[in-house]
Amino acid sequence: MGMEKTQNPLDKFKHSLDQQGFISPMLTTLAPHEKLKRHSSHQEICGVVLDGELKLVTEAQNTTYTKHDIFFIDGSGSFEIHCGSNGAQYLFSFKNSPAKAC
C-alpha cells in the first residue's frame, strides 16, 4: 500500500489552468484601494485571490472575492478590479477566447 501525494491547492489551480490552455499564471499585487480598468480584450482571464479582497465590476454585476476565491472574466466586455482597504495579491492567467480568436 502506497500513500498518494496530496496536491496543494495552488498546484492544483496551476495544473487546471494548464489543462484548459491558459498561459502560466502571473502574480499581481495591488495597493489598498487601487483600481484597474480594462476594456474588452477577447481574452478569458482566470485568477485566484491569495490575500486581501478584490471586487470585480462589470456591466452585469459587482462581485467581491477574498482569499482562496477563484474568479473568471470572459473577456467580452469592459471590467474593473477594485482592491480592498488592505491591498490584494492574486494569481491570474489568460487565453484567447475561442469565439473571438482570429
Secondary structure as UniProt FT lines:
FT   HELIX           9..19
FT   TURN            20..21
FT   STRAND          26..30
FT   TURN            32..33
FT   STRAND          35..38
FT   STRAND          43..58
FT   STRAND          62..66
FT   TURN            67..68
FT   STRAND          70..73
FT   STRAND          79..96
FT   TURN            98..100
//
